[in-house]
Amino acid sequence: MAAPTLTAGPAAPKAWSRLLLLGPAFVAAIAYVDPGNVAANLTAGANFGYLLVWVLVAANAMAVLVQYQSAKLGLATGMSLPEILGKRLGTRRRRAYWAQAELVAGATDMAEVIGGAVALNLLFGVPLLAGGFIIGVASMLLLALQSHRGQKSFEIAILTLLGVIAVGFVSGLFVSPPDAGGALAGLVPRFEGTDTVLLAASMLGATVMPHAIYLHSALARDRHGFSPDPGVRSRLIRATRVDVAGALLLAGIVNIAMLLLAATSLRGVEGTGTIAGAHAAVTSALGPVIGVVFAVGLLASGLASTSVGCYAGATIMGGLLKVRVPLLVRRIITLIPALVVLGAGIEPTLALVLSQVLLSFGIPFALIPLIRLTGSREVMGIHVDSRPLRIAGWTSAALIVGLNCVLIVLTVSGHA
């Protein structure tokens, strides 16, 4: 249910009124610090040092643009991206579109549950299958908070977990600071062979995620409602820029911290090809306290991102099929594939990597319609993207889709 329409009252000071509008982007930003990001960033730093820092900086800049456009779409139209597409597509195309969107949302959710299960295993020795079940139950509690207490309470819970994630992955840098010269050199775009191209595509695929694109339009709309007053909508959209910039800046810092930590402490260390191996190496290099904090950050990442992923899946289904499945029921259904993977004994990090490849297929289906819609005056009215913003959007889309095509081709051809 959408939040009541917000009116432009002068009661609160301007700075405080803007602060009260923040929140939706921080929920969407959880997608940018999920276990898939952990796997990709640690691998990049451990194998190639600071070489691919520039990829994370570029990916984060693209993410700011994409998430801003998604939020703006929801505020300007009063509809989410899936709802708009559901109205524009015929029955067959709408169902086919839903199938691919549901597939990538499911792959995302599965990866998050697996990441949380790995964290429980590292912290407490919980078997992976039991850990997946525990993460599923814990995420149900978070979703119940959203269902019964509203979106703002859910945002506060997710923001708290985001803070834990930030501490978990940034703290190691205070114990083992990175080489400033090496980190700055990593801002120069370059590759060193096929493996670095593949890894860069994986990092980008783990950063710009389809479900976050679908979800953010609904988050912004549900938090603020739709106002018939263009002035109020413009004010909300301006506040959303601050929300998106702040949320994605934090997510970018966490991602870069992961890579810098791996480049500083894990470079050339054997066994860092898995999250468990990287955790062991971090513990050995920086001590057990940092190892525990790292694992707690991973646990918070898995728990928060699987809750947000389930929320996104419900948004996709509701918009495209016009079917409303209770979030808790959906959580139970979508938990099954992750438990099957964990029960089958598939190596968790491998499952995470493969999920990122699957997500790559879904990015164009979310990104291209978004840019077309926000660039349409018929849809957006006075809030239509400016020409520079449209150019930046299409350029980002071309780079994202191109690199993800590289990821798919290289993976399928056996270079992974």
N, C-alpha and C positions, 0 to 999 in steps of 0.2 A: 504494500500500500504506500502510495506516494506521501511524502511529508506535506504539511500545509504550505500553501503559497507564502513566500516570504515577502514582506512589504518593506519599503525603504524608509524606515523610521529613523529620526535623528537622535533617539534617546541615548544610545551608547556612543562613546568616543569612537572616532573613525578607526583607530588602530585596534581597539578591542573588538569592534564589530567585524573587522576583517578576520581577526583571530578566531572568532566564533564560527566562521564559515569554513575553516580548515577541517580536514578529516578524510573525505572520500579518496583523495589521491594517496594518502598513506596506506589505506586498505589495498588499493590497486598496486602500490609499490611492493607489497609482500611478494608478488610474482617475480620481482627482480632480485630477490635474495633467497630463493628457494633452494632445495638440495641440488637441483640441476646446475644452478650457478656455482654452488660450492664445488661440485665435481669438476666443472669446466675450468674454473679459475685456479683451483689448486693444481690441476694438471698443467695448465699454461705456465704457472710460476715455477713448478718443480722441474719441468722439462726444458723450458726456454728462458728462464729468468725474467728479466724485465722487458723482453722483446715485444710482447703483445699488450703492454699497458695502453697503447693508443687505441686498440680495439675496444676496450671497455669505455674509454672516454668518448669515442665516436658513438658507440652503442647507446650510452646513456644520453647523449645529446639527441639522438633520434627518438629515444624513449620519451623524453620530455615533450617533444613535438607531437608524437602519436597520442600520448595520454591526454595532452591538452585538447587535441582535436576531438577525442572521444568524449571527454567531459563537456566540451562546448556543444557538441551535438545534442547531448541529453538536455542541457539547460536551454538551448535555443528552440528545440522542438517539443520538449516534454515527453519524448519517447527514447527508448534505448535503441542502440544499433540493431539488435535482433528484431525488435518490434517494427522498425521502419522497413527492414528487409522482408519481414513476414508480410507486411502490407503490399509490398511491391512485387513479390514473386508469386508465380502461379503455384498451384497445389503440388505438382510433381517436383518442380524446382525448389520449392520451399522445403519439402521433405528431404530431398537430396542434400540441400545446403545444411539442414539441421543434422543430418547423419555425419557429415564431415566435421561440423563444429562440435558435435557431441563426442566424436572420436578423439579429437585433440583435447577437449576438456577432460575426458576420461583418462587420457594418457598423462595429462598434467597431474590429476588427482592421484593416480597410481604412483607417480614418481615422488610426490610429497609424502605419502604414507610410508613408502620404502625408506625415504630419508629419515623420517622420524623413528622408524623401527631400528635403523642402523644406530641412531643416537642413543636410544634406550639400551641397545646391546653394548655400546661403548661405555656407557655410564654405569649400568647395573648388571651387565651380563644377561639381560633378558633375551631369550631366543627370538629370532627375527619374526616368526609367525605370531608369537604372543605379543611382541612389540607392535606389530601392525594392528592387531586387534585393540591394543591399549590406545594407540594414536587415533583409531577410528572412534572409540568411545569418547576420548577427550575432545575430539573435534565436534562430536554431537553436542557436547555441553556448550561449546562456543556457539554453535548454530542455534541451540535452544535460547541462548542469551539474545541473539538477534531476533528470533521469532517472538519472544515474550517481553523483552525490554526495549526493543527498537534498535534502529541502526546506530544511533549515537553510542549506546552502551557497547555494541559490537565493535565500533571504531576504537573506543577506549581500550578494550581488551586487545585488539590487534596492535594498537600503538604501543602498548606495554610489551607485547611480544617482540615488536620491531626494535624496541630499545634493548631488550635482552640479546637479540640477534647482533645488533651493532656492537655491544660490549663483547660478546663472544668472539667475534671475528676481528675486532680492532685491537683488543687488549694485547695480543701477542706482539704488536709492533712497538709497544712501549718497552718490552723486555728485549726485543731484538730489532732495533730500528733499521730501516732499509737504507741502502746506499743512495743518497740524493742524486748523485750524478748519473747512476745507472737508471734510476726511476725517470729522470728527465729525458735521458736518451731513449727510453721506451715510448716517449710521446711521438717519435718520428715514425711515420707509417712505413713498414717494410715487412717482408716475409723472408724466411730462410728455409725454403723447400716446401714440398707438398704437405707435410705434416703440420706445418704452422698455418697453412691456408685452411686445412681441415679444422684445426683447433679454433682458429679465428671464427669460422662459420659456426662452430658449436657454441662458442661464447656468445655470438650474436643471437643464435637461435634460443639460447637459454635466457637471453635478456629481453628481447621484444617477443612477448608471448601472446598468442591469439586470444586466450580467455580473458586476459587483462584488458585487451582492446574492447571486447564485447561488454565486459562488466562495468568499466568506468563510466560509460554513458548512463547506465542504470543507477550507479552509486550516486552520481552528482544529481540526477533527477530526483531520486528517492529522498535524498537528504534535504534538498532545497525546494522541491516542487517545481511547478511551471507557473510563471507569472505572465499574464497578458500584457503587462507594462514593459515595453522595450528597454526603458531606463533601468528597471530592476534587473532584467536579464543581463544587461550590459555590466551592471555592478557585480553581479554574481560571477560573470565570466572573467572579469578583471581579478576578482578574489581567487578564482580557480587557477589563474596563472601562478599566483603565489603558492597555492596549495601544491600544485604539480611540481613547481621548481623546488620547493623545500623537500617534498617527499622523494623525488628522484635524485636530488643532491645527496640525501642521506643514503639511499640505496646505492648510488654510485660510489660513495666513500667506502661503504661496506664491501662492495665487489672488488674495488681496487685494493683495499686492505687485504683481502684474501690472497690476491695474486702477489702482492708485495711480501706478505708473510711467507708464502711458498717460495718465492724467489730468494728471500733472505735466509730462510732456515731449512728448506727442503731441496734446494738445487742439488741434483746429482745423487740424492739419497735413494737407496734401493727401496722398493715396495710402496712407493707413493702413488702408484697407479690406481689405487682404490681409496675411498674415504677412510676406511679403517686403517689402511697403511699410512695415510697422511696423518691421521690422528696419532698413531703410534710414533711417527717421526717428530711431530710437534711436541709430544710429551717428552720424548728423549732429548730433543734439542733445547726446549724452553722450560721444562719442568712439569710436574704433575698438575700443579694449579692451573697453568695455562691450558694444559690438555683437557682438564675438566671444564673450564670456561668455554673452550672451543666446542666440546661436545654438547654443552648446554645451549650454546648458540645454534648448533645444528638441530637440536630437539625443538627449540622455539621456531626455527625456520620450517621444519616439517609440519608442526602442529598448526601454525598460523596459515601457511600456504595451502594446506589441504582443506582447511575451513573456507578460505577464500575461493579455492578452486571449485568446491562443491556449490558455493553461492553462485559462481559464474555459470556453472552448468545449469542450475535452475533458471537463471536469467535467460540463457540461450533457449532452453526448452519452452519457457513461458512466452518468449517473443516470437519464435518461429512456428511452434506447434499450437500455441494458445492453450497449453496444458499446464496446469499448476500442480506440481507434485510437492507435498510438504518437504521442507529441507531435510528433516530427520529421516524420512523415508528414503529420500534420494541418497543420503549419506550411507544408509545400510546397503543399498543396491550397488553404489559405486565403490564400496569397500571390498567387494568380492574379488575383482580382478587383482588388486594388490595382494590380497591374502593368498590367492592362487599362485602368484609369482613367488612370494616369499615361501610358501609351503613347498613349491617345486624345487627349491634349492638353487634358483638362478642367482648368480653373483649380483649383489645389489647395485654396485657401481655400473656394471654392464647394463642392467635394466634401466638405470637413470640415463645413460648415454643414448640408448636406443629410443627412449621416450623423447629425447630432444630431437632426434631425427624425425620421428613421427610428427612432432609439433611443427617442424619446418614445412611440412606439406600444408598446414592450415594457415600459415601466416598470410599468404596472398589473399585468401578468401575473406579475411577480416580487414586487412590493411587497405586494399584497393577500394572496396566499397566505402570505407570510412572517408578516404580522401576525396572520392567523387562526391559524396553527400555533403561534406563540409565546404566543398568548392561550388556547390549549387545554390544560386540565389533563390530558386524556387523552394528549396528545402529550408535554408538558413535565414532567408530574409536579410535584414541589415547586418546579421552576424556572419555572413558569408566570409570565407577566408580571403584575405588580401592576395594580390598576385604574388608577392614574395613568399607568403606562407604556402601558397599552392605549389610554387616551384620547389620550395624546401621539402614539402610533403612528398611530391612525386620523386624527387631525387632520393630521399630517404627510402621510399618504397622500392625504387630500382635497386639500391644498394642492398637492402635487406633481403629482397627476393632473390637477387643474384647470388649473394653469398650463401643463402640457404639452398639454392639449387646446386652450388658447388659442394655443400655438405652432403646432400643426398647422393650426387653422382659419385663422389669419392668414397662414400661409405659403401654404396652398392657395388662399386668396382673393386672393393677389397683393400683400399689403401688405409682404412681406419685401423 
